[in-house]
Amino acid sequence: MTFASPYSHGFARLAAISIPSLPAEVDRNVPVIAAAARKAAQQGACVCVFPEMSISGYTLGDLAVSTRLLDAVEKGVELLVKATSDCAQLIVVGAPLRLEGRVYDCALFLARGKVVAITPKVFLCEEMDEHRCFTSGAHLGADASWYAPQIPGASEAPVGNGIVNVEDVPGLAVAAQVGTDAYAANPPAMSLALRGASVICNPAAYPASLGRSLQREMLAQATSHSGICAYAYAGAGNGESSSDMAWDGQTFIYQDGRKLCETELFPVDTQIALADIDLTALANRRQRESGFSHAQVGQLGKYWAVDIRLGVGAPGSTVSFDPWAKHDDTLPLGSEDAGAALTPAPSRFPFLSTSLADIDKACKEAFEIQVYGLKKRLQAVGNPKMVLGVSGGLDSTQALLVCSEVAARLGLEKSQILAYTLPGFATSEGTKSHAYRLCESLGIKCEEIDIRPAARQMLADMGHPFADGQAQYDVTFENVQAGLRADYLFRLANHQGGLVIGTGDLSEAALGWCTYGVGDHMSHYAVNPGIPKTMLQTMIRWACRENRFGQECTTVLQDILAQEISPELIPGGEEKLQSTQDTIGPYELHEFFLYHLLLGRTPRDIAYLAWQAWRDKDNGVWPADLPIADRNQYDLKTILRWLREFLRRFFTSQFKRTCVPGGPGVNVGLGLSPRGDWRIPSDISGRLWIAQVEQLLSDLEDEK
């Protein structure tokens, strides 16, 4: 498979489909189902789920057990199997079936011209009086079978609870629960997920009523999160009898508690909800969640497993589930319009939400975590003074806001916060002014210690060319300044009876963008280590929107947000301020790389996801509070160049992360603390990961 195909990167496209199903008109329903399945296949879906009893229609009353109708259903299944035999996809469709002399409400699994499995409903719906016509699948024996020799695969298809494993889509394991099975106290879905199902299909027919659609979604959300799976729901809609109720035709797909897509309620025609399921993310979270891996599998009774191959490009498959696959692999790797657009598009800022309400909620929660962590640490050691360097940049600004809030909650005077600005050779008047103004707006005294004389002396003592007037601004020149700042802060803390509050963030830790030991790498307690740089920007914007610290402070915060991110260690002269991102790359890309690397993805997959997320700034959803001017896009070559740099810095900087100060985690499982989230040897090689990026860059060059 090619780079441009979602199937080449651990994704599988699902379709949840609502059709206008007509009661007792099997000959009309089957062509509609077949056409919808074909359309979904052409759009790249390898799994389609249709509503409960969609072949026959659900609102049949006592006609559900009519021999005439059941004969027509069997004929309809035969026709549907033949009509979709050239589609390389798994179709999950509902129908009433005769099994061993009784009638069951079933989900049929169809693939490549045959019936491969059947799952009957277990928990019949009392509201719809289903017991009048149907028997619960819980009563089926271990040797149950459906005898329909004219239908390919019917006589051999296993019946009951089980999973269809799609071998040529790694990680795709599909199971079904029918209708009200989802409402049971112990729904089959959870047992099936624990057995290995990564996708749960729910062919359903729930009558519409006030609040029911929300109820269904809450169940789907909970099941997909607890079962660490995808959940595809397709409900009966237009065409069903309205004698006593209405039918809303709802469809949606969830993954791990997050809604990926949905269709409108009460559709007139066929509606298809498409979503790309991240099978890699599901597998990785299942590996990390001990509560999932250690859970006891529920009692399923008879259990089956079927292995199938859909066959990408196989003979007889005129409609491939992967229309982007090219056997000769000639699809231009760098083409911006090549391949499928993931549905939904990957989040550009995976550590952040997109809606303003969710952003505000996350910012408040993250701030409270920071405040709790520092407050607890101070109380544990007798409420000492808080000592920190305030540069006028993002990190120290957020740290100072946290210190101010902690002082207020502990009932401490602001004099307990000792803020220092420590200008060096490249400190601008703008940032220094921001530091003073910020402290003043918070009622905190700011003192200045000019580190340049001490720095000159240290550089002279070691014979550095700068001491002789040469403009040599190397790493020694930079780290002498960074180290002195930290040294002053620690000695001030000793002198004043305080703790040094660290300001470094998660993004800097990932890239090793800190001065080891004697620099900003070290503190007594850090408040930002679990928060990436872009989230710090978001939190400061939130503080401005809330006017949390007063209008004077808000004005200063807005000015800080508008300035260039810079360490201010190299004099710029007439040139612009030293830019961190010009040196190490865009933080927004590095944070994207970090997030997905911590999820266990390969560099190839990370590059693909970044390409999908960042190739076109006009597509996809941006965080609501991000200024339009800050909305960027990157081509694949740029993404690969910075991914290579990220991996190089990430692996060579582990030694800095093995001995970092304590600080509160914010994003569970996505931190770099050696005491919890991330543990690897400090001398580990990243060659295996970097080599894959090098190969992709080489492929791009070969295309020219």
N, C-alpha and C positions, 0 to 999 in steps of 0.2 A: 504493500500500500504506500501511497505517496505522502509526502510531508503535508500536503494541503488537505488531506482527508481526516475528519474527526475520528474515524475508526482506527487510524494509525496512531492515535494518542490516548487510547483508553476511554473513548466515548462511545455511546450507543444511542441512536436517535429513537425515541418512543413517540407513538401517536395514540392519543385518546380521542375516540371518534364518536360523535353523536349523529344519528341518522334519523330521518322521518320513517319510523317503523310502523307498518300498518298491521293491526291485529288480524291473524288468520290469513294473511295474504303473503304466503311464503314466496310465491313466484315473483312478486314485486319487490320483496325485501332483499332477496339474494343478489340481484343485479346491482342494487344500490350499495350493498356491503362490498361486493367485489370491486365496484368502481372506486369506492372510497379507499379500499385497501391498496389498489393499484396507484391511486393518486399519492397516497402516503409513501408508497415504495419509491415512486419517482422523486419524491422530496427527501429521500434518504432514510426513511424509517425502516428499521429492521424488526420492530415489534408494533403491532396494532392491537388495540383493545376496543371492543364494541360493547354496547349495553347488554344487560341481562335479557335473555330470550329475544334478542334482536332478530333472529332468523324468523321466528313465528309472531313476534309482537308479544308484549307482556300481558296486556289487559284482555285476557281470554276468558276469564271466569272458569266455569266447569268445562268449557271446550278444550282446556289444556290437556285433558285426558281422553279426548275424542280420538278414536282410531284413525278417522279420516285426517285429522290434523297431524297426528304423529307420523302417519305415512308420508304426508306432504313435507314434514320437517326432515325426515330421512332423505327424501328426494332432494330437498333444498341443500342439505349438507353435501350430498354427492355433487350437485351442480356447483356449489361454492368451492369445493376442493378442486374441481377441474378448472374453474374460471380463474383461480389464483395460482395454479400450478407453476406458472412461469415467473412468479414473483418470489424473489429470494427473501422471504420474511416469515416471521412467526405471527400468526393471527389468532387472537383470543376472542372468541365470539360465543354469545349465549344462545341456548336452545333447550327446549324440553325433550328429554330422551327416555325411551323405554329401556330399562336395564333389569334383567332377571324378573320380568313380570310386573315391575312397578315403574312409576314415572318420576323422574328426577329433574330438577332445575339445574342445568349443567353449564359449565364453561368448557368449550372445546378448544384444544390447541391444534391448529392446522399449520402445516409447513411442507412446502415443496411437493404438493399434490397428494397429501395424505393426512389423515387424522393421526396425531402422534400421542395424544393423551386426553383424558377427560377428568374434570374435577366437579363433582356434584356439590350443591349447596348443603351445608350442614345445619345451620341454625335458621329454620324457616320463619318467615315473617308472620307474626300474629295479627298485625294490623291489616294485612292483605289476606288473611285466612288461607295461607298457602297450604296448611295441613289438609284442606279439603281435597287437594289434587296431588300434592307432591309428598314424597318420602324423603326423610333426612338422609344425606349421604353417610352419616355416622353409622347407619345400620348395614352398610354394604359389607359383605364378607371379603376376605383377603383375596379370593379368586374371582371377584366380580369382573364381568366383561360385557361388552356391547356387541351383539351379534348383528352385523350389517355387512354381509359379504360383498355387496355391490359397491361399498364405499372403501376406497384404498386406505389401508391401515386401520380401519375401524375394529376389525376382529382382534387385532394384536395390541391395540392401544390400552395402556394401563388406566385403571379407573380408581379415583380416590384423591388423596392429598399427595402432592409430589412436586417435583421441580424439573423443568426442561432446561438443560444446559446447552447453550449454543457454543459449540466448540470453536468456530471460526470468528467469534467475537469474545475474546478472553475476558472473563469476569462476568459475562452476561448469563444469569441463571434466573429463569422466569417461573413464577408460580401464580396461582389465582385463588382468591376467595370471592364468593358470589354474593352479591347484594348485601343482605342484613348479616352475613357472617362478620362483617366489619363492626357490628354493634355488640357482638358477644363479649362477655367478660373475659374470656380467653380466646380471642379470635385466632383462626388458623394462621393468619399472616405472621404473627410473632413466632410461632413454632417453625413455620416455613423459613423465615428469615434466619433463625438460629440454625436451621439445617443448611443454610448457604444461599438461599434465594436473595439475589440483589435487586430484583424487580418484582413487586407485587401488583398484579392486575386486579381491579375490582369492577367486573361487569355488573351493573346495578340497575335497579328500577325503583327509585324512591319517589313517591308522590310529593309534589311541591307543597310546602306549607311554610308559614312564617317562621324564620329562624333555622329551617332545616338545612339550607345550603351552607350556612356557617357551621352548623353542627357537623356536617359531613367533612368539611375542610379541617375542622379541629381534630377529628378522628384521623384523617389522613396525615396531618402534620405530626400528630403524636406517634402514630405507627411508623412513619418513615424515619422519625428521629430515634425512637427507641429501638427499632429494628435495623437502623443504619442501612437503609435501603431506599429505592425509589418506589413511588406509589402512583399508579396510573388509574384514574377513575373515569368511567364512561357511564353516564346515566341516560335512561329512556327519556325521550322528549316528544317532539311534534309527531302526530300520527296516532299516538296511543289514545284510547277511549277517555273522554272527559265526562263519562256518565256520573261519576262520584268524586272525581279529583282531577287535578291538573298535573302536567309533567314538564319539568323545566329543562331537560336535556343538558344538564351541566356536565362539563368535562374539565379535568385539571390534572396536573402532574406535580408531585412533590418529590424532593430529594433531601433526605436527612433533615427534615423539619422545615425546609425552605420551598416556597411555591416557585416553580419554574415557569408555568404557563397555565392559562385557563381560557375557556371560551365563554361567550355571553350566554346568559340564561334565556330560555324560551326561543331558541333558534327556529327558523322556518325550514331551512335546508340543512344539508350535511355540514357539520363543523369539525375541523381537525385541530386539535391542540398538539403542537410539536415541541419536543424538548430533547436536548442532548444530555444524557445521563452520564455523569462523571464516575465511571466504574473504578478508576484508579483511586479517587478520593474516598469512595465507599470502602474499598478494600483496605486502604491505609488506616482509616479510622477504626475499622473492625479490629485490626491488628493492635492498635494502641489502647482500645477500650477493654480493660480487663473484665469489667462487668458484663460485657457481651460475650467474650471468649469463654468465660467461666460459667455462664448461665446454663442451667439444665434445660434440655430440650423437652418441650411439653409432650403430652401424650397425643400422638397423631393416629394411633391405630395403624392401619395399612399405610405404607409409605412407598412411593416409587420415585425413581429418577430416570430420565430419558436424556440421552445425548444425541444431538442432531447437528448437522452442518447445513447452513443456509446456502453456502457456495457462492462466494463472490466471483462473478463472471463464469460460473459453471455452465456447461452445456445445457441448453434448455431453459436457462434463466435469462429471459429477455429484459426483465426489470430487476436490476441489481439493487441490493440494499445499500450499496456504496457506489453511487453514481460518480464519485470523484476519484475512484480507483482507476489508475492507468497501468496496464500491464507492462508498458515500456518505460514507465516512470518519466515521461517527457513533460509533464506538467511543470511550467516554469516555477521554480521554487520561490523566486523573489517577486513574482507577479502579485500585485496588490489586489487583483480581482480573481485570483485563482482559488479554487477550492470552496468549500462550504463555509458560510458564516455560522458560527456556533449559536445555538438557540437555547437559553438566552446567552448573550455575549458575556464572556468572563468579566468580572468586576475589575476595573482598572486599579482600584484601591481596595484590595481584599481585606485590609485591616479596618476599613471604614464602611459605614452605611451610606445610602444614597438619598433617602428622604430626609427632609429637615427635622421632622419629629424624631426619627430614629437616630440621627446624628446628635441631636440635643440630649437624648436619653443616654447614648453611649458616652458622650463627653462628661455628663454629670456623674455617671457611674465610675468612669476612669478617674475622674478628679477625686471622688470619694475614696477610691482605693488608695490613691496617692496620699491623701490626708490621713486615712486610717493607719497606713503603714508608718509614716513619720511620727504621728501622734503616739502610737504604741511604742515605737523605739525610744522616743524621748522619755515617756513615762517609766520605761524599764530601767533607765539609767539616771533617774532623778531630775528630769526636766532641765537639762543643761541648755546653754545658749546655742543658737543655730548660726553657724558660720558658713558663708558661701560667697563665691566670686560672682559678681554681676557684670556681665559684659555688654548688655544691651541686645543680646541675641536671643533666639527662640528658647533654647534649653534652659539657660539661667533665668529667663523671664518666667517660664512655667514653674521652675523650682522655687522662685521667690513668691509666686502666688500661693503655692502650696504651704510654704513656711508662714506666710501671713495668715492663712486660714487656720493652720494648726495653732498658732499663737492665740487667735481669737477663741478657739474652742477650748483651749486649756486655760483660758483666762490669764494669759501671760502678757506683760507689757511688750510693746513693739521693740523696746530696747533690748529684748532677748534675741532679736535677730540682728546679727552683725554682718552687714553687707559691705563688700569691698569691690571697688573697681581697680584693676591692676593693669594700667595701660603699658603697652610695649612699643616696639619700633613701628608697628603698622596700625596701631589703634586709631581709628578715625574719630574726629570730633563728633560725628553724627551718632555713632553707637555709644560713645561715652556719655553724650547728652541724654540718650535714651535711658541709660542706666540710672543716671541721677534723677531724671524726671519720673521714672518708674518708682524708684524708692520714695521719692517725695510724695507721689500720689497715694502710696500705701501707708504713709506715716512712718517710714523706716529711714533711719539715718544711714547715709552712704559715705564711706570714707575712701580716699584715694591713696594708693601706694604705687609710686612710679617704679617699675621694675627695671627700667633701662640702665640706671647706673650699675646695679648688681649684675645685669646681663652682660654689660660691657666688660666688667671686671672678670666674670667667668670666662667669656670668650677670649679675653686677653690672657688669662691664666693658662688656657689650653692652647694658646698660639693660633687661634682662628684668624684667617685673613681679614674678617670684618673689623677686628681690632686695629688693623693697619690701614683702615679706610677703604678696603676693597668691598665691592657690592656682591659678596658671596652669600646668597640666601639659601643655604642647603638645609638638610634635615636637622643638622646640629644647631644651626642658627634658630630654627623654629622651636626645637625641643628645649633649648635653654630657656626660652621664654615661657613655654608651657610648664616646664618643670619648676621654674621659680614661682610661678603663680600658685601651684599646688603647695610648694614648700612654705610659702608665706601663710597660706590658709591653715595648714596644719599647725605651724608654730603659733599663729594667732589663736587657734582653738585651744592649744595648750595654755597660752598666756591668759586667755579670757575665760577658761572653763567651759568650753563648748565642743560641739561635734561639727565636723566638716560635712556639709550636705552636698552630695554629688549631683551633677546636672546632666551627665551623658545619657544619650537615648539609645533605643534598640537598634536603630539604623547604624549609628556609629559603632556600636559593638559588633554588628555583623560584618562591617567593613574594616574593622581594626583601626578606625579613624580616631585614635586617641593616643596620647603619649604614655607609654607603659610605666607603671610603678610610681614614678615621681611626678607624673603629670595628671591630666584630667581622667585618667584611667582609675584613679584611686580616690576614696573618700571614706568617711566613717559610716555613712548611710546614703544611698542614692534613691531619688524619687522618680526618675524617668526611665529606668532600664527596661521596662516592659512596654514602652510606648515608642512607636516609630516616628520619624521626623515629621511626616505629613500629618500624622494624627496630632502631634503637638501644635502644628499650625491650625488644625481644625479646632482643637480645644481652646486656643487663644481667640479664634473667631467666635466660638461659642461664648466665651467670657465677655466679648464685646457685645454680642447680641443681647445677652442677659444683663449687660451693664452691671456685672456682678460686683465689681470693685469700685464703682462710681465713675462718673463721666470723665473726670480728669485722667484716671487710669485707663479708661477705654480709649481715649485719644492717643495716649502713648502706645498702647498695645497695637493700634491700627498702624502707627508709624513703624513699629518693629516688624510687623507682618510685611510691610512694603519694601523692606531693605533686602539686599543680597545676603544669602547665607555665606558666611566667611569666617575663617579662623583668625583673620587679621594678624598674621604672623610675618608676612612678607610685605615690605613697603612697596606701594604701587606707583609713587611719584605722580605724574600726570595721568597715568593709566587708571582704569577702573579698579575698584576694590577687589582684592584677592577673592576668587570665587571657589568655594568648595566643590560645587557640582561640575565646574569646568575641568577639575582635576580628577575626581573620582567617578563622575557620571551622575545622571539625574537620580535623586533619591526616590522618586516615584517608581522608576524602573527597578531599582535595587530592592525596594520593599516588595514589589511584585515577585521578583526572583526569590527573595528570602521566604516569603509566605509559601510558595509552591515547593521550594526545596525542602522546607521543614515538613511538608506533607508527603515527602518521599518520591517526588516526581524526578524523572530524568531530565537532563538539560535540554534534550531534543523536545520533550513535551513542554517544558517551561517556555522555550523559544516559541513554540507554536501558540501557546496560550497568550503570551505577550503580544505576538503578531496579531492574533485575533482581537485582543483588547485595545491595542494602541495604534493600529495601522490607519484608522480613519477617525479623526476627532469629531466628525459630524454624526457618527453612528454610535449607538449605545447610550447608556445612562451615566451621567456624571453626578458626583455628590452635589446636592442642591446648593451648598454654600460656597462651592469653589468658583472663584472669579473666572469669567470667560477668557480673560487674557492669560490665565494659567492652564488652559486646556490645550494640551500638546498632543502631537502624534509622532510616531517613529516608524521608519521602514525596517524591514527585516535585517538588513545589514547593520544598522545602528543598534538594534536590539541585540544581535549576536555579539557585536563588539563590546557592549557594556556587560552582557552576560558573562563573557569570558573574563572581563576585569573583575566582576563581582565574585566569580568562583575563585579566581586567584587570590583575591583579598580575603575571602571568607575562610578558605582552608588554611592559609598561612597565618591567620590571626587567632587561631584557636588558643594559642598560649596566653593571649591576653584575656580570654574569656574564662579560663580555668581558675582564675584568682580574682574575681571581681567582688566589690562590696555587696552587702545585702540590699535588697530593694523589692518593692511589691511587684508581683507579676500581674499582668492585665489581661492578655489574650491567652487563654488556657491552651497549653500544648504548643504554643507558637512563640515561646520565649527562648532565650539563650543562656539562662542561668545554669551553671554546671551542677547546681544542687537539685535540679529538678527536670527542666525541659530538655536540655541538650548536653549530651556527654559523648565526646570523642577524644581520642588521643591528640595531644598538642602537636605531635610530629606526623600526623596522618598526611598522606599525599592526596591531592585533589586531581592528579593527572588523569584518572579514569573519567572524571566528569568534564574536565577541560577539553580532553581529546574529542569528545562528541561535538562540542561547539566548534572546535577547529575544523572538523570534517564538514559541518554545515557551512562554515565560511568558505571552505575550499570549493564546495559544491556551487555556491553562489558565484564564485570567481570563474568556475568552469563554464557557467552558462553564458558568460559574456562573449 
